[in-house]
Amino acid sequence: MEFVLVAGAWLGSWAWDEVVPELRAAGHGAHPLTLSGLADKQGVPAGQQTHVQDIVDEVERRDLHDVILVGHSYSGIPVGQAAERIGDRLARVVFVDSNVPADGASFVSGWPDGKAMVEASIAEHGGFWAPLTTADCDGQGLTSAQITRIVGGSTPHPGATLTEPAVLSRPLGELPATYIKCLLDGDEPTDDVAALLTSEHWRLVEMNTGHWPMFSQPRDLAHILLDETKP
């Protein structure tokens, strides 16, 4: 199997540094991806569809097959769209405590209270969502060193990727998918995820950690991902 790993808002491919070796040691390909405008790709203009295309391009450029697309947090939205666009190259999608796309809806669409906060941050920071702070990471099962690493590596997130709508040509519930719910970030999946989990193609896995399991429990996360490679 070939894993394509996409971290959430503010983060880059480096977020998977402790997960990738576990996947490769088990004999699988692992391709952590930085989305346009973030981390080592700062300065590259990006909207929602740019991020979708980043993922599709990675799969096609490397000519990957039997692909497990992994999207964390915000990145579940572009990953969910890319999953249907790579056709029979897809083996499964794994959403790691993530948002999921809905046709015509944006990342902030599902934030009845947070939408104004995010849009205000984008307006105040030249079109970018301001990066993570230490306070954002409290209560998420992280050590102080892990929090320092996350906050220190975070870069401003391109605002257009958060406000532009997703585009889906088929119901997301038709895709083979696993949703990983991190319990310190809420006991239950959101309503839209819960609805998708009623599909025969979806399954739920719970982790007793916070929103950034690639830092707090990288080995456990890798083992869950490796379970997706078994018949």
N, C-alpha and C positions, 0 to 999 in steps of 0.2 A: 504493500500500500504506500501511497504518497500523501503525506500530510502537508497541507498548506495552512499556516498558522498566522492569524491576523489579530493583533491586540486591539484593545479599545481606544477610546479618545485619549489624546495626548502622548500615546506611547508608540514605539517603533518595534522593529524586529528583535531588538535587544531584550524585550520583555520575556522572550521564550528561551533565554540562554540556559536555564536549568531544566527545561523540558526536552529540548531538542536532542541532547546526548542520550537520554533514555529511549527515545523513539528510534534513533539510529542504531543504538546498541542491540535493539530487538530486530534489526534487519530491515527497517523501513526507511523510506525517504522522508526527510523533514525539511520544509522550506519556509522559514519565518519571513514574513513580508512586511516591509514598511510602506504604508500608504502615502500617496502624494501629499506634500505639504507638512509632513511630520518628521521628527527625528533627523535622520541623515538626508531626508528629502525636503527639508524646509526650503521655502522659497518657490516651490513648484505650485502653480495655481491648482485648486482642487474644488470640485463640487461633488455632489452625491454620486453622479454617474462616473466621474473620474475614478472614484474609489472602487466602484464595481468593475470598471475596465482594468484597473490595476491588478485585480485578482484574476480576472479572465486572462489577461496578458501573461501573468506568471505561469498559469497552467499551460497555455498554448506555447509560450516561448520555450518552456522546458519539455514540451510534448509529454505531459504527465497523463497517466491513465490510472484507474483505480484510486481516484482522489478522495481523500477525506478533508473537506474544508472545515476549518475550525475558526469560529468567530467569537471574540470575547467582547462583552459590553456593547458599546456603540457599533462595533464592527459586525455584529450579527446582522445589521441592516444591509450593508453591501455584500456580505457573504451570502445571505439568503437570496439576494438577487443574482449573484454570480453563479450560484449553485444550479439554477435552472438554465443558465446560458452556456454552461460547459457540456451539457447534453450527457451522452453516455460515458463521458470521462468520469462522472461523479459516482462514487461509491456511497458516500453518506455525508451529511452535514452535522457538525457538532456545535451547538450554541452554548457557550460558557457564560452562564449568568448574564445573558445578553438581551438586548432589544431584538425584536424580530420585525422584518419589514411587512408593511401592508400597502397594497397598491394605492398610490395617490397620497399616502401619508408620509410625513417626515419624522426624524428623530424627536423633534420637540412637540410633534402633534400629540403624543401620548403623555405629555407632561402638563396636566391642567394647571398646576401651581408653578412648576419649574420653568415653563416656557418663557415667561416674562423675565425670569432671572437669567436664563441662558441668552436670550436675545439682548438683554441689557449688557451682559458681559461682552457679547460680540460687538455691540455698538461702541462700547468703551475701549475696546482693545483692537481697533483698526480692522475689524472683520474676523477676529479670532476669539475663540472661547479660551479664557484665561486658564493656565495649567493648574494642576492639582496642588493643594496645600496639605500640610501635615494634618490639619484638622479633618480634612476629607477622608483620611485613612484611619481615623480612630475607630476602635471597635470592630475591626475587620480581621482580627487574628494575625496581625503583622507585628514583627519585632521592630524596635526603633531603627535598626540597621536597614531592614527591608523598606520601611517607610522613607528613610533618607534616600535610598536608591530609587524608589519610584518617583518621589517628588523631584529629586535632583535630575532625573532623566526626562521628565515630562517637558513637552514643548507645546506652545499654543496650538489649538486645534482649529483648522479652517472652518469658519462659520457656515459657509454655503453648504457644506456636507451635512450639516445638522438641520437646515431649514428647507432644503430642496426635497421633493417627494420621491419615494421609491416607485419603481416600475416593475410590476410582476405580470407575467402573461398567463400564469396558472396558479391555482390555490397552493399556498405554501405547505399545507397539510398533505399534499400528494408526494412530497419529497421524503426520502428516507432520512430521518433525523433523530438526534439525541439531544435532549436539553439537560444541561448540568445546572442544578440550582444550588447556589452557595447559601447556606442557611443563616449565616451571620448577617447577610444582607437582606433578610426577609424569609420567613418560614414557608411562604407559599409563592408559586409562580404568579406573575401578573395575569389578569383576566384573558388577555389575548394569547398568552402562552398556554394557559390552562385549556383554552378552546382547541388549540392545535394539538395538545396532548391527548385529545379524544380520538385522534386519527390512529388507525391501525399501523401507520408508518412511523409514528413517533414514540419515543420512550423517555422516561424521566430518570435521572440519576441525581442523588443528593450528595453534597459534600459538606462536612461540618467545619466550614471555614468561611472567610469573607470574600469580598468581591474580586480579589486579585489572587486566585489560587495558584497561578504560575509563579508567584513569589512566596506565598504562605505555605503551600503544599505542592510543590512542583512534581515530586515523585508520585504522589497519589494521583495527581491530575494526569500525569503521563500514563499511569497504569489504567486509568479509565479510558483514555484515548486508545491504548493498545487493545483493550477489550473490544473496540469497534472493528478490529481487523480479524476477529475470530468468526467463523461461519455461524 
